[in-house]
Amino acid sequence: MQKNETFVLDAVLTDVISHTTFNAVLPNGHEIVAFPQRKDRERACALLKKGSRVQVEMSPFDMSKGTFVFNESLEASGES
């Protein structure tokens, strides 16, 4: 396997742990902890809240956590 092998999944935020840490649930019911990337922390604080729909990038080696994927359509709509 390649070192930077990841996949992107849809998720819904279920709880805000801190301003940059969130509980999320995948469509199959699997619960994870999701974080924004360092460069996106300020945007995450402004855009994300409980119930937001997001895309999460995850590693096949650790299925318990992931990072948010921000794109232009997410920011333009004003909701996640």
C-alpha positions in Angstrom: 0.0 0.0 0.0 1.1 3.5 -0.7 1.9 5.8 2.2 -0.7 8.4 1.5 -3.6 6.1 0.6 -6.9 7.6 1.8 -10.6 7.6 1.0 -13.3 10.1 1.3 -16.7 9.4 2.9 -19.8 11.4 3.7 -20.7 12.0 7.4 -23.0 13.9 9.7 -21.7 15.7 12.7 -23.5 14.5 15.9 -21.7 16.4 18.6 -19.1 19.2 19.1 -16.4 18.1 21.5 -14.4 21.3 21.2 -14.3 24.1 18.6 -12.0 21.9 16.4 -13.0 18.4 17.4 -16.3 16.7 16.4 -18.1 13.4 16.7 -19.5 12.2 13.4 -21.4 9.3 12.1 -21.0 7.6 8.7 -24.0 6.4 6.6 -23.3 2.8 7.8 -23.6 3.9 11.5 -19.9 3.8 12.3 -19.0 6.7 14.7 -15.7 8.5 14.3 -13.9 11.6 15.7 -13.3 14.2 13.0 -10.8 17.1 12.9 -10.2 19.9 10.5 -6.7 20.2 8.9 -4.5 22.9 10.5 -5.0 25.3 7.7 -8.8 25.0 7.9 -9.3 25.4 11.6 -10.7 28.9 11.4 -13.1 27.9 8.7 -14.2 24.9 10.6 -15.1 27.0 13.7 -17.3 29.3 11.5 -19.0 26.7 9.2 -19.4 23.5 11.2 -22.0 22.7 13.8 -24.1 19.8 15.1 -26.1 18.3 12.2 -23.8 19.5 9.4 -23.1 17.2 6.5 -19.5 16.9 5.7 -17.0 14.8 3.8 -14.3 13.1 5.8 -10.9 11.8 4.6 -9.9 8.7 6.4 -6.9 6.3 6.3 -7.6 2.6 5.9 -5.2 2.0 8.9 -7.2 4.0 11.5 -11.0 3.9 11.0 -11.7 5.8 14.3 -10.8 9.3 13.1 -10.7 11.5 10.0 -10.1 15.0 8.7 -12.6 17.3 7.0 -12.4 17.9 3.3 -13.3 21.5 2.5 -14.1 22.5 -1.1 -15.6 25.6 -2.8 -19.1 24.3 -3.0 -19.2 23.7 0.8 -18.1 27.2 1.5 -20.3 28.8 -1.1 -23.5 27.1 0.2 -22.8 28.3 3.7 -23.7 25.0 5.1 -21.8 21.8 5.5 
